[in-house]
């Protein structure tokens, strides 16, 4: 309720001033021109080129801005933006009309000072209006709140410290169990391998004498068999030699007999 009354009251000052500026532009041209000259003097050269050169057009523009923004503020339409627009538009007016430091006459200086302070007070009211969120959260609060909500969601999505510790403990226990089972497996395998080696050594020690005797017996048997086979081969060779000699003598006799018979036969034929 207070806002519905305070906004039109604050806006009425700027609406009336804007209407007066539009209706009596010539009365405000001199002050506007002085403000434009000051701006050109203060601003750097590259920025001073953008300052308008027509003071009458600038005065009309400021008047129209005050009427439009003041009406929006009075109606409660975009009040924060309207108040900010009025605050920006009122600064040139304050400098043009209420520059009390430039007045020579004491009465004029006092009047300008009074008007300057009044305009500053109204400007403060506009700044308060720009920060009025009507009970709703402001941009800064909403940004901070959104950051907190996002941070909470991120923290909720991430594992908590207890969950991390539980996971670490579980992983450590599993690693220890795996290491223990691995050590047990390799220990049992080593023990079994040692048992097999010891059994093999014992078996070798127990049977090496028998294996040596068997090897010696087999060697003796092989030697005897070789001698026997050699003797049999010698006997067969001698027998073959004897048979060959007998057959040779027999064949020699037959040959001599055949020769004599042939000689006799062919000798008779040669005598005829």
HELIX and SHEET records of a PDB file:
HELIX    1   1 UNK A    2  UNK A   23  1                                  22    
HELIX    2   2 UNK A   26  UNK A   42  1                                  17    
HELIX    3   3 UNK A   45  UNK A   48  1                                   4    
HELIX    4   4 UNK A   55  UNK A   75  1                                  21    
HELIX    5   5 UNK A   79  UNK A   97  1                                  19    
HELIX    6   6 UNK A  100  UNK A  102  5                                   3    
HELIX    7   7 UNK A  106  UNK A  130  1                                  25    
HELIX    8   8 UNK A  139  UNK A  157  1                                  19    
HELIX    9   9 UNK A  161  UNK A  271  1                                 111    
END                                                                             
